Amino acid sequence: MKELSVPFNKPYFTGKEMEYIRRVFSEGSISGGGPFAQKCQELLGHQLGALKVILTTSCTHALEISSLLLDVQPQDEIIMPSFTYVSTVNSYVLRGARPVFIDIRPDTLNMDESLLEGSITPRTKAILPVHYAGTGCEMDAISGIASRYGIPVVEDNAHGVFGKYKGKYLGTLGCLGALSFHGTKHLTCGEGGALIINDSRYIDRSEVICEKGTDRARFIRGETDSYTWVDIGSSYMPSDILAAFLYAQLEESECIIAERRRSWYYYLEHIKDWASNNGIHLHSAPSYCEHTFHMFYLLMGSRFQRDRLMSHLEGRGIGSAFHFQPLHLSKMARLRGWDDVECPVTEDASARLLRLPLYNGLTETEQNKVIDALLEFV
């Protein structure tokens, strides 16, 4: 493969990551639940105004914990968009749940809230909106419907750490929210995530689940003289080495997002006329949503045009990527009989979407190379 002069993604380092990691080694606490994990949880909780934050090894694991907290059982139904990553669905299928896929809106590519109520049945156990590209779903409508039927809402906020919907942070609008700090995200520790708990009913059990099903958290606080197995659980806490890396990123979150904002708007300013003249739709968000500049995507006129542009960019040393493949069309969905749905917007968007390079440290010179390549594409 040709070496790329402008890669699709590149991890960003604030400069303090190694300093904090060295502190972990010098203090000798490298396992999960250490001092830096506590610092991350406290800082995130303060920044988001969340009731409780639990650091996890991934967003996938945060979603798995949510399925345990909701006591998901075989044949329970979970409503989610088909346009999402497999972690969203796997976290509940592992508990025996049946996913009910619904289509997305053509403007934001988020769950189409107008289809939600018609998908609810007596078996519906949870609703999982996914804040695509860090733009908030229509949470007022989703939460209103969920409240009428008494159904919990779990936000998959892998793209939207510090994004807002009508002034409120994404991940704090449902009873639970899941965050990602994967290497492709704007805030990262390579592999990591967090569970946001916004309903006090889930706090005590979440501690047990994350302590392998034991009441060790109560033992550490001196509330019992020993600890034992009391519930199901697993090992969800990241090493404090990863937490130290993440803490450096969280400290600089405002600067990191501000830099991405600059790059995002630089693209927008220089290609909006080209896109308009060629019938290409650009990522946009409603005025009441503050997205996270997690990605900059184009919706091309067709799959053929998308694939041709990807080849064109690669030929000029520029990385790009398409994104989610519709889950309802997957081999797994066909095998389990979960494909009997119609999601035309999902299928259309998936076939036409192209993501441009966007990462902290992306220079205007590099962006100009991408822009020039786009402007010469016909």
Long-range contacts (C-beta under 8 A, 24 or more apart in sequence): 2-314, 2-315, 2-317, 3-317, 4-314, 4-317, 4-318, 4-319, 5-317, 5-318, 5-366, 5-369, 6-317, 6-318, 6-319, 6-357, 6-362, 6-366, 6-369, 6-370, 7-319, 7-357, 7-359, 8-319, 8-320, 8-321, 8-355, 8-357, 9-183, 9-184, 9-319, 9-357, 9-358, 9-359, 10-359, 10-360, 10-361, 10-362, 11-183, 11-188, 11-190, 11-359, 12-188, 12-249, 12-256, 12-359, 12-360, 12-361, 14-248, 14-249, 14-251, 14-252, 14-256, 15-248, 16-248, 16-251, 17-244, 17-245, 17-248, 17-249, 19-248, 20-244, 20-245, 20-247, 20-248, 21-241, 21-244, 21-245, 23-244, 24-240, 24-241, 24-244, 25-241, 29-240, 30-239, 30-240, 30-241, 31-237, 31-239, 31-240, 32-235, 32-236, 32-237, 32-238, 32-239, 32-240, 33-237, 33-240, 34-239, 34-240, 34-243, 35-240, 36-240, 36-243, 36-244, 36-246, 36-247, 37-237, 37-238, 37-240, 37-243, 39-243, 39-247, 40-194, 40-243, 40-246, 40-247, 40-250, 41-194, 43-247, 43-250, 43-251, 44-179, 44-194, 44-196, 44-250, 47-162, 47-250, 47-253, 48-162, 48-169, 48-171, 48-172, 48-196, 49-169, 49-172, 50-169, 50-171, 50-172, 50-196, 50-197, 50-198, 51-197, 51-198, 51-199, 51-200, 51-203, 52-196, 52-197, 52-203, 52-206, 53-194, 53-195, 53-196, 53-197, 54-194, 54-195, 54-197, 54-206, 54-210, 54-236, 55-192, 55-193, 55-194, 55-237, 55-238, 55-243, 55-246, 56-192, 56-193, 56-194, 56-195, 56-210, 56-236, 56-237, 56-238, 57-191, 57-192, 57-193, 57-236, 57-237, 57-238, 57-242, 58-87, 58-180, 58-182, 58-191, 58-192, 58-193, 59-87, 59-156, 59-158, 59-178, 59-179, 59-180, 59-181, 59-182, 59-193, 59-194, 60-87, 60-90, 60-91, 60-193, 61-193, 61-236, 62-178, 62-179, 62-193, 62-194, 62-195, 62-236, 63-87, 63-88, 63-91, 63-92, 63-154, 63-156, 63-178, 64-91, 64-94, 64-234, 64-236, 65-195, 65-206, 65-209, 65-210, 65-236, 66-91, 66-126, 66-154, 66-176, 66-178, 66-195, 67-91, 67-92, 67-94, 67-95, 67-97, 67-126, 68-95, 68-209, 68-232, 68-233, 69-176, 69-202, 69-205, 69-206, 69-209, 70-125, 70-126, 70-152, 70-154, 70-176, 72-96, 72-97, 72-125, 72-126, 73-97, 73-125, 75-123, 76-123, 76-124, 76-125, 76-126, 77-121, 77-123, 77-124, 77-125, 78-124, 78-125, 78-126, 78-127, 78-128, 79-116, 79-119, 79-120, 79-124, 79-126, 79-127, 79-128, 80-111, 80-127, 80-128, 80-129, 80-130, 80-156, 81-110, 81-111, 81-112, 81-129, 81-130, 81-346, 82-326, 82-327, 82-328, 82-329, 82-341, 82-343, 82-346, 83-109, 83-130, 83-132, 83-324, 83-326, 83-327, 83-343, 83-346, 83-349, 83-350, 84-130, 84-132, 84-156, 84-324, 84-327, 85-158, 85-324, 86-327, 87-158, 88-128, 88-130, 88-156, 89-327, 92-126, 92-128, 97-125, 98-123, 98-336, 98-338, 99-327, 99-333, 99-338, 100-124, 100-341, 101-327, 101-328, 101-333, 101-338, 101-341, 101-343, 102-341, 102-343, 103-342, 103-343, 103-344, 103-345, 103-346, 104-132, 104-343, 104-345, 104-346, 104-349, 105-345, 106-345, 106-348, 106-349, 107-284, 108-132, 108-135, 108-137, 108-284, 108-285, 108-286, 108-289, 109-133, 109-349, 109-353, 110-135, 110-136, 110-137, 110-138, 111-137, 111-138, 111-142, 112-345, 113-137, 113-138, 113-141, 113-142, 113-145, 116-141, 116-142, 116-145, 117-145, 120-145, 120-149, 120-151, 124-149, 124-151, 125-151, 125-152, 126-151, 126-152, 126-153, 126-154, 127-151, 127-152, 127-153, 127-154, 128-153, 128-154, 128-155, 128-156, 129-153, 129-155, 129-156, 129-174, 130-156, 130-158, 131-155, 131-156, 131-157, 131-159, 131-160, 131-163, 131-170, 132-159, 133-159, 133-283, 133-291, 133-294, 133-295, 133-297, 134-159, 134-160, 134-161, 134-163, 134-170, 134-291, 134-292, 134-293, 134-294, 134-295, 135-160, 135-163, 135-283, 135-285, 135-286, 135-289, 135-291, 136-160, 136-163, 136-164, 136-165, 136-166, 136-170, 136-173, 136-285, 136-289, 136-291, 137-165, 139-165, 139-166, 139-173, 139-174, 140-166, 143-173, 143-174, 152-176, 154-178, 155-196, 157-196, 158-182, 158-185, 158-193, 159-185, 159-292, 159-294, 159-295, 160-291, 160-292, 160-294, 161-185, 161-186, 161-187, 161-253, 161-292, 162-187, 162-253, 162-257, 162-292, 163-289, 163-290, 163-291, 163-292, 164-289, 164-290, 165-288, 165-289, 166-288, 166-289, 167-288, 171-196, 172-196, 172-198, 173-198, 174-198, 175-199, 175-202, 176-202, 181-246, 181-249, 185-294, 186-256, 186-257, 186-260, 186-292, 186-293, 186-294, 186-360, 187-246, 187-249, 187-250, 187-253, 187-256, 188-246, 188-249, 189-238, 189-242, 189-243, 189-245, 189-246, 189-249, 190-242, 190-245, 191-238, 191-242, 192-238, 192-242, 192-243, 192-246, 205-231, 208-233, 209-233, 209-234, 209-236, 210-236, 210-237, 256-360, 257-292, 257-293, 259-360, 259-361, 260-292, 260-293, 260-294, 260-358, 260-359, 260-360, 261-293, 263-293, 263-296, 263-358, 263-362, 263-367, 264-293, 264-296, 264-358, 266-364, 266-367, 267-296, 267-356, 267-358, 267-367, 267-370, 267-371, 268-296, 270-367, 270-368, 270-371, 271-371, 271-374, 271-375, 274-374, 274-375, 293-358, 294-358, 295-355, 295-358, 296-355, 296-356, 296-358, 297-323, 297-353, 297-354, 297-355, 297-356, 298-353, 298-354, 298-355, 298-356, 299-349, 299-352, 299-353, 299-354, 300-352, 300-353, 300-354, 301-352, 302-351, 302-352, 303-351, 303-352, 305-352, 306-351, 306-352, 306-353, 306-354, 309-354, 309-374, 309-377, 310-354, 312-373, 312-377, 313-370, 313-373, 313-374, 316-369, 316-373, 317-369, 318-357, 318-369, 318-370, 318-373, 319-357, 320-354, 320-355, 320-356, 320-357, 321-354, 321-355, 322-350, 322-353, 322-354, 322-355, 323-350, 323-353, 323-355, 324-350, 325-350, 326-350
